[in-house]
Amino acid sequence: MKALIVDDEDLARAIVREHLAVHPDIEIVAECANGFEAVKAAAQHQPDLVFLDIQMPKLDGFEVLELLESDGRRPAVVFVTAYDQHALRAFEAQAVDYLLKPFSKERFEAALAKARALRGSRPAAAQLAAENPRDVPWSGSW
């Protein structure tokens, strides 16, 4: 799975990178410090998953998402932000998850498992269900 990390804070990008490092099946294709870089990197690398900050210079996370959708490229998006007031809008935009900084390794892993489940990586969803069934998105059938 190809991942893109977008955050204007170096430390925040480093934390996401560190959490992803233990997953050999995930390739970080680019890291971006603002929305313009994110749109360009997404066009170039076609990521499957984007870890996206909301409040950034130039373009905010929602504007980045709109531009990705307008080009027909809709990767799975996990918003990573320090502000809880954007959560409702994020889920209205069909975000996979919303990580509130600072987040735990377990919370990050749950968000990643949701993204994998939505991208068709069923082994990850099965593992998540075994570990914590409340964190698995409902499939609509029993």
C-alpha positions in Angstrom: 0.0 0.0 0.0 1.4 3.4 -1.0 1.1 6.1 1.7 1.4 9.9 1.6 2.1 11.9 4.8 1.0 15.5 4.8 1.6 17.8 7.8 3.2 21.2 8.2 5.0 20.1 11.4 8.2 18.0 10.9 7.6 16.2 14.2 4.1 15.2 13.3 5.3 13.7 10.0 8.1 11.9 11.8 5.7 10.3 14.3 3.5 9.0 11.5 6.6 7.8 9.6 7.8 6.0 12.7 4.4 4.2 13.2 4.4 3.1 9.6 8.0 1.8 9.7 6.9 -1.4 11.3 4.6 -2.2 8.4 6.8 -3.6 5.5 3.8 -3.7 3.2 3.4 0.1 3.4 5.6 2.3 1.2 5.8 6.0 2.1 5.9 7.5 -1.4 6.2 11.2 -0.2 6.0 13.5 2.7 4.6 17.0 2.3 4.6 20.1 4.4 1.7 21.9 2.8 -1.4 21.4 0.7 0.2 22.4 -2.7 2.9 19.8 -2.2 0.3 17.2 -1.3 -1.7 17.7 -4.4 1.4 17.5 -6.6 2.7 14.4 -4.8 -0.7 12.7 -5.0 -0.8 13.3 -8.8 2.7 11.9 -9.1 2.5 8.9 -6.8 -1.2 7.9 -6.7 -1.2 6.9 -3.0 -3.7 4.4 -1.6 -3.7 6.1 1.7 -3.1 9.7 2.9 -2.4 10.9 6.4 -3.6 14.4 6.2 -3.4 17.4 8.6 -6.2 19.9 8.4 -4.7 23.3 9.4 -1.8 24.0 7.1 -0.5 26.9 5.1 -1.6 27.5 1.5 -4.3 24.8 1.2 -5.9 23.2 4.2 -6.6 19.4 4.4 -10.2 19.8 3.2 -9.1 21.8 0.2 -6.5 19.1 -0.6 -9.2 16.5 -0.4 -11.5 18.5 -2.8 -8.7 18.8 -5.4 -8.0 15.1 -5.2 -11.6 14.2 -5.7 -12.0 16.7 -8.6 -9.2 14.8 -10.4 -10.9 11.5 -9.8 -8.2 10.3 -7.4 -9.8 9.4 -4.1 -7.3 7.7 -1.8 -8.4 6.6 1.7 -7.8 9.5 4.0 -7.0 9.5 7.7 -7.1 13.1 9.1 -4.4 13.8 11.7 -4.9 17.0 13.5 -4.7 18.7 16.9 -8.2 20.2 16.6 -11.3 18.2 17.4 -13.7 20.8 16.0 -13.2 19.4 12.4 -14.2 15.8 13.2 -17.8 16.1 11.9 -16.7 17.7 8.7 -14.0 15.0 8.2 -16.5 12.2 8.5 -18.9 14.0 6.2 -16.0 14.0 3.7 -15.9 10.2 4.2 -12.6 10.1 6.0 -11.5 6.6 7.1 -10.6 8.0 10.5 -9.7 11.1 12.5 -6.7 11.0 14.7 -6.5 13.7 17.4 -2.9 14.7 18.2 -1.3 13.3 20.4 -2.5 9.8 19.5 -1.3 6.5 20.8 0.3 3.7 18.8 -2.9 1.6 19.4 -5.1 4.3 18.1 -2.9 4.7 15.0 -2.9 1.0 14.4 -6.8 1.0 14.6 -6.9 3.7 12.0 -4.5 1.9 9.7 -6.5 -1.3 10.1 -9.7 0.5 9.0 -7.9 1.9 6.0 -6.7 -1.5 5.1 -10.1 -3.0 5.5 -11.6 -0.4 3.2 -8.8 -0.9 0.6 -9.6 -4.7 0.5 -6.9 -6.0 2.8 -9.1 -8.4 4.6 -6.4 -10.1 6.7 -5.9 -6.8 8.5 -9.6 -6.5 9.2 -9.8 -10.0 10.5 -6.9 -9.3 12.8 -8.5 -6.1 14.1 -11.8 -7.9 14.7 -10.0 -10.5 16.8 -8.2 -7.9 18.8 -11.0 -5.3 19.2 -14.3 -6.0 17.4 -15.7 -2.5 18.2 -13.1 -0.9 16.0 -14.0 -2.7 12.8 -16.3 -0.9 10.4 -19.6 -2.8 10.1 -19.9 -4.6 6.7 -23.7 -4.5 6.7 -24.2 -8.2 7.1 -23.9 -10.8 9.9 
